[in-house]
């Protein structure tokens, strides 16, 4: 049986700084006080603004003088050490919080592997995170943390929460999944099919009976890494799985039945919104209905990210609200640019259990990847309930399931290729003090020992390793430095979305029905309840277990 995550001494937090320790204590204690603050509208607004501003102002605000762009003509390992116009404007590259560095000799990769391997029978489960939480994190971040496979310093993201897992990266992709009809009752809709057995609505299938991508979906990118998957499984198995894949505009939404589940939920929500918008505005054409429903879905996603996902990550009793007015006149309201560090800190592989309970029997990872039959056979509501009924593993070192160890190693390599500064440098940049001893990183003696053996000095611990070496605090979902950097980038890049800006965030942009949906949504449960069709059962959808 998995162990609880904290069966070792607490880490020494004396290096965190007095103001950080006071803030953490105040916000993670006194629930009665914070509940009172949240019930008084003007107090809630003041506290919400103060907490968000403090989270974002921990570090230098955008634009950053650093980027991941290499000096033209230099080798792949050499980064530009100065600010240039191209580096400041070419969004094909990730940004950076800190400049590139050339660290002292780092441990051999084969030795670093031991930092992620679970000692036999010693895996730990999360205290409060469900598999739905990790699935949402994977699905959501796949929409903007998109590394270019040809050069890991580059990205093809728009640097916005643009819901491309559902709508694609460009007009050709979104056109491929649209009905494109001016007929009454069909305006703005995304294509769908009704499952002949369950009667539930899903996206159309991507492949035809012969195993070829259907011509109408030729503009879509094929599912990411699916060809690699086909090369590893028996041909019959590969062809069977191919027939289950959905025609999603996002190339990563088919990765698991749970990522497909979330895409399916919002496909249904898009079409539901189209019906309301068309009824309210019969003169609108197909294009306007589609674009307005898309706007609403993006705003719904941002609200859920802030009001459910971020609040789940945080150990604080005060619950943040997605009030875009916080940033309308804030000095940190600058154009979005995803930093490479944000890309790497989101490699939450240790949350993943070694099996999935979506079916009546445990499903191993090799049978779970890509196989959407598991979703259609169970149905949207039951799949959601099973995801939130299974506990995720605990985030941290020495807790990654075997099938993801190589992915962890690829992340270590990516950090080194991008010449990231040390873990301690990032602690300092994010407003924490520099640690002076290994017990200030973690209270776990086993982690301390292996870190000391590999790095010798706390100042030599590399960024990616240090992030996951820290202990997860009570009531939190992630370690402290990850939590701080997620809050910084999430608030400064989610609340600055163009749709949330001062003169756009209104009923005119979203339609009256869309505006009402935005006001009445804060959790996935709200969207699920609206989209179960004839299934009258109440299924729970929660990231907290």
Beta strands, then each sheet from edge to edge (+ up, - down):
strand 1: 3-4
strand 2: 124-130
strand 3: 147-148
strand 4: 151-155
strand 5: 193-194
strand 6: 201-202
strand 7: 355-356
strand 8: 363-364
strand 9: 391-393
sheet 1: 1+ 2+ 9-
sheet 2: 3+ 4-
sheet 3: 5+ 6-
sheet 4: 7+ 8-
end
